[in-house]
Amino acid sequence: MTIQRILVVDDDELSREFLVEAVAELGYKPIEAKDAREAIERARTDHPDLVLTDLRMPGTDGIELVRNLKSQYPELPAVMVTAQGTIEAAVQAMRNGAADFLLKPCTPESIGVVIDRIARTTRLLRENEYLRSEILGNTPPSMVAKSPTMLEMLRSASRIARSKGTVLITGESGTGKERVAQHIHTNSPRANGPFIRVNCAALAENLLESELFGHERGAFTGAHKSKEGRFELADGGTLLLDEIGEISPALQAKLLRVLEEEEFERVGGTQTIKVDVRVIATTNRDLQAEMKAGRFREDLFYRLNVLPIHLRPLRERAEDIAPLAQHFAEHYATQNGLEAPNFTKDALDRLTTWTWPGNVRELENVVQRAVVMLRHKTVDVNDLVLAPNTGTEPAATGAPVVMSAETVPTEVLGPSLANRTIEEIERVAILATLKATRGNKTEAARRLGLTARTLSNKMKLWRSTGLVA
């Protein structure tokens, strides 16, 4: 919890003046009230984050004031300050909603200790509430990697974790961007701080602004109480901005200010709040193309892209499929009280040759269903329910697809291929597949049904004759 404004309530002018000076000396903004009636009015207009109130006051005493404030602002913490420090008074104050108790004469140091303790306790409660609303516990959090590219990426992520710079993680949906963000946080100096996530694609612009920066009571219709935003919750830790490419240009400008100045105001508020947050952003969009189209700010991109990480799709790292499948099988077997199954060779071959348009998330779902519905001790190829073949995946039986001039798609028979020799068409197909696999000859050969040596020999021949640059 970020405490900025403290309401000081005391009918004794000297005592109130001392508390106000102590609060200001500690770096907070004091708000004064001489009695309970004025305190209730100042709470309504000034939205304090904490109340320091005297116990004994004429008319409505401190205990009754706390009870009234709690009925209107349940999350507003209050500290009782009194010279009559009996155990009975302390117990009664706590029972009526006080968060802590201070004895007069108190020092600025003792007041600071109490405020810090309340801030930590409230933050833990807010973080627990946030984590309960998340679904991260439903999926295995650990990183599993065997391919050289993923192992190198994890080594880079571990080095990045030690810095404070912002991180931009790119890759297709389902490649594990959020898992990498969690890995960076866990291996960073901020590991003991909160890891807070917000899905930028899931909320409308006005709701997303409130989620990020919080809002004051009455800031908009339905804002019945003040609320901390994700930046405040993440203070001292890490904030994951999932799918950053979905936010509007107006909100991009506000986000840029927070990244540059580490401060912001809540929606409907005027108080500037400073935070210490490490930001990690993820996206499945091409942000450079979005910049050219005018949909993403160039200055925000470069502010986010300090430490970039790119996750390759699962189809380009087939070595990871088998260990990931076994990992998911063990996880969901344990979750459902079952014995962890193994995979037959045919099942692993089927998983390895699939192109996984949904990446690791799709693999996880396929394995989860197989484990839950399994009637044997091993997962066989018939236990795997994959998405309908779209023409980009290998046929289920591995048999060639038979086509005629009537069934071949029109674009295949178009002028780009018509009247060309078979050798020319072969060269076009190989070059296009290499482009699709980003130059990965092993993967391109697999997709084309060739050996890697055959593909390499063809490329050498075409280069030697000047047919390929």
N, C-alpha and C positions, 0 to 999 in steps of 0.2 A: 504494500500500500504506500502511496506517495502522500505524505502529510504536508500540506502547504499552509493552510489557514487554521488557526486555533482560536476558538471562542472562549474568552476568559470572563467568568461570572463571579462577582464578589460585591457585596454591599459596602464593604469597608474600602474606602478610597485608597488608603495607603497599601493595603494588601493587594488590591487590584492593580495598582500602579507597579508594585514589585513584580507580580506575575506577568504583566504586559512587557515589562523591560526584560525579564528573564526569557520569555518566549521570543522576543525580537533578537536578543543576544544569541539565541540558539539557531537563528536563521529562519524562523517562521514568521508569518504575518499574523499579528494579534488582532482580534476583534473584541471590543469591550462591551460588557453589559453589566448594569448595576443591580439587576434583580431578575427573577425568573420571567416576568412578563416581557421585559426588553430582550432577554436571551432568546425566547421563542421567536420574537419578531426578527432578530438578527440571524437566527438560524434559517429562517424562511428567505431572507433577502441576500445573505452573504455566503450561504452554503459552506459552512466550516467542515473541516475534515476531522476535528477532534474538539472536545469540550473539556475545559478545566473549570470546575465549579466548586464554590464554597459549600460546605454542608449546612451550616447554620445561617439562615437568612430570614429576615422578617417576611411574613406572608407565606409564600410558597418556598419551602426549603429545597436544598440541593437534591435530596432523594426524590421528591415529588417532581422536580424539574427533569431529572434524568428519566423518570417514568414517562413523563409527557413527551419528551424528545424521542424516546425509543418507540413510542407508539406511532410517531409520524415518520421517523427516520431510523428504521431498525438497524442499519449498518453503521450508524454514527457512534463511535466509541466515546465514552466519557470517563474522566478521572475525578474522583472526589478529593477535595483539599480541605482539611480541617485541623484545628488545634485540639479538638476533643477526640484524640486518637484512641478510642476504646475498641476492643475486639468486637463488641456488639454493634457499634456504628459501622465498622468495616464490613461485617457480615451482612448487615441490612442493606448497605449501599450496593454490594455485589449482587445480592438477591434481586435488587430492583434495576439491574442492568449496568452498573458501573463496571468498567473494564479494569480499573486499578484504584489505588488509594494512596494519598500522600499526606504526610503529617507536617503541620506548621511547627516551627519555621523550616521551610524547605529551601534548597539551593538550586541554582540553575542546572548544576550537574545532575542532581537527583531527578529533576523534572525531565532532563534530556534522556536519562536512562529509562524512565517510564514510557516516554514517547517512542523511543526506539523499540522497546519491547512490544508495545501495542502495534507498531507498524509491522514488525516481523510476524507476529501472531496473525494479524489480519491478512497479510500477504499469503501466508501458508494456507489459510482457510480459502482465500480466493483461488489460489493455485489448485487446491484439491477439488474445488467446485468445477474449475475449468477442466481439469484432467478427467473428472467423471463424465463430462459431456463429450469427451473425445472418444474415438473408437480405436485408438492406437493399440490397446491391449488385445484386440481381436486378431491381430496378425503378428507373426513372429518378428521381433525387432532386429535380430542379428543379421550381419552381412555375410553372405556366402559367395565366394568367388574362387575360381580356379584358372580362368583364362588370363593370359599375360596382360591384356589390356585392362581388365578389371583390377588385377593385383596392383598394377602401376597406378591406376586411378586412386585406389585406396591408400597407397603410399603418399601420393600427392595430397589427398584429403587430410591425412594425418599431419603433414607438414603445414598445410593451410590452417589446421585447427589451432596451432600455437599462436597465430597472429590475431589481430583485431579487425582486419579489413573485411569489407562486405564480400559476399560470395554469390556468384550467379551460377546455378546448376541448370544446364540445358539437357534436353533429351526428349524422346517420344513419351507419350503417356504410358505409365506402367513400368518404366525402366528402373525405378527405385530411387528417384530423386530425393524423396522425403527420408528414406533410410540413410542416404549419404549425409543429408543435413543433420540427422540425429547422431550419426557417427562423428561428424565434425564437432558438434556440441559436446558429446561425451568425452572426446579426447582433447578438449580445450581447457584453458584455465578457468573457464566459466562453468565447468561441469557440475559444480555444486549449486549453481544458480538455476532459475527456471528455463525450460525449453517450451516456448509458446508458439502455437501454430495458428495461422488464419488462412482460410481458403478464399482467395480474392475472387474466384470465379463463382462462388456460391451465393454472394450477397449483392443486392442492388447498391448503387453508388452511395446513397445517403446512409444506408445501414452499414456499409463497409467503413465509411468514415467514422461512424460512432464506434464500431468494433475496434478500429485501430487506435483512435485517440480518446475514446470515452465521451461522455456527455454530462452536462449539468442537469439537475432537476428542472423540468419545465422547458428544456431546450427545444422540444418538439412534442407533438401530440403523442401521448403514451409514455413520455419520459417522466414517470412518477417519482423517480429517485435518481440521484447522481450515480454514475457508473464509471469505473475505471476501464480504460481501453487496453488493448493487448500490449501496447508499448509500455504502459505502466506496469502491467503484470510481468513483463519480460525484463524489467529493470535489474541490471546485474547479471543477466543471462543472455539468451539467444531468442530472436524472433524469426520464425520461418514464414515468409510471404509466399505462399504456394500459388502458382499460376499468376505471377506478377504481370504478365502480358495482358491480362483481362481488365486492369483498372483503367478508369477514364483519365483523359488528359488533365482535367481539373484536379483530381485526386493525386495524380502523379506530381503536380507542382507542390502540393502540401507534403507529400512523402519526401520529395527532394530536400525540402527545408529541414525536416527532422534528421535526415541522414547527414546533412552538412553542419547543422547547428546543435543537434541533439536536444532539441526543445520543441514544444508545441503547446497549443491550448486545446482543451476539451471543446466539443461542440457546444455552443451556447455559453462558453466561459471566456473570461478575460485573463485569468491567472496563467502565467507561463510556467510550464512544468518541464524540468530538466530530467533526462534519463540517460543511463549508460547501457546501451543495448547493442549487441552484435547482430546484424541483419544478414540472413541468408535468403535469397530469392530463388525460385524455380520457375521454369516455363517450358512448355512444349512448342512454343511459337518461335519463329525466326524473328528476333527483335530487330535485327538490322533491316529486314524487309519491312517490318512495322514502322521503323523510323522513316524509311523512304516514303512510305504511304502516309506519313503524318499522324500515325496513331500512337506513337510512342516517342517520348521526349528523348532527344539525343543526350542532353546533360544527365538525365536520370540513368540512361543506359550505361554511360561511362562511370557514373558513381556506383552503380551496382556491379559492374563487370571488372572490379579490381582483381578478384581472384576467381577466374572462370574454371568450371569443371563441366565436361561433356560426357554424358553416359551413352554409350553405343547401344543400339537395340539388341535384344536377345538373339535375334537371328544371325547377328554378326559375331557372337561369342558362344558358339555351340558347346564349348567345353564347360560352360557354367550350368547347362541344362540338367544334366544328371545329378550333380551334387545339390542343386536347388530343389529338384523334385524329391530327392531323399530327405532333405531338410524339412520341406513342407509336409511330407508324409509322416515323419516322426512327430512334428508339431501337432498336426491335427489328430493323429492317433492318441497322443497324450491328452489333448483337449477333450476327446470323446471317450476316454477310458478304454482304448483299444490297444491291441498289440501292434507295434509299428511294422508295416509290411515292407517287403523288398519289391523290386521291379524285375520282370523278366527281360531278357535281351530284346525280344520283339517290342516290348513296351518302351524300353529306352531308345531303341532305334526309331520308333514312331515319334517319340517326343523330340528327338534330336533332329529329325528331318522336317519337322513342322516349322513354319516361318514365324509363328507367334506375333500376329499383328497387335495383340494386346500386351506383348512383352511379359515381364515377370508376373504382373498381376494376373494375366490370363493363365499362365502356367500354374500359379498358386490356386486359382479357382478350379482348374481341371483336376489337380491332385487332391484338393479338399473333397471334391465330389466323389472321386474314385475311392478315397479312404473311407468316407462315411457309408458308401453304398457297397463296399467290398464284402464278398461272401467267402473269400479264400484267404490264404496267407500271403499271396503275392499279387501284385498288380500286373495284369496281362494287357495286351493291346486292346482287347474287347472291353476292358473296364474304363478306357479313356474316351470321354465324350468331348470331341473337339468341334469347333465351329464349322458350319457348312463350308465346303471347299469353294473358294471364290475364283479360282483360276490362277492365283498367285502361289498357292500352296501345292506341294507335291500330291499327286493322287494317292488315295488311301492304300491302294494295292501296289503302287509303284509302276503300274502298267502305263504304256504310252496312251495319250489321249488321241482318239481317232476323229479327224475333222474332214469336212468336205468344203467345196467352195461356198456352199449355202450356209454352213454352220460357223465358218471362220468369221470373227468380228470384222466389220467393214474397214476399220483402220488398218488391219493387217493386210488387206487386199488393196489398200489405197495406192496413190501414185508414188509414195516413198519406197515401196517394195515392188510394185508392178514392173515387169520387164527387166528386172535385175537378175544377175546370175546367182546361183546358190552360194558361190564363194563370197559374193558381195553381201548377201543376206546374212551369211554366217558371221562375217566380220562386223556388221552392224549389230547383230545380237550380242556378240561377245563384248564389244566396246560399250554398249548400253548397259549390260549387266555389270561390267567393271565399274561404270559410273554409279550404278545403283548401290554397289557394295563398297563404294569409296576406295576403290583400288585393291580390295581384298581378293587376291587371285584364288585362294583356297575356297572361299565362300562362292565366288563367281563360278568356279569350276563345278562345285556341288550343284548349284542351281541349274547349270547348263547340261548336267549329266556327263561332264568330261572329267578326266583326271587333271590334277594340277600341272603335271608335266606336259600333257597335250596342249593345254591352254598356253603355257609358257613358251612351248616350241612354236605355236602359231604366231604369238606376238613377236618373237624374235625374227621369224621369217618375214612378217609384214613390215617390221622396222628396217630390215636389211634391204627390202625392195622398195622402200619409200612409201608404202601404203598406209603406214601408221607413224605419227610423229613421235 
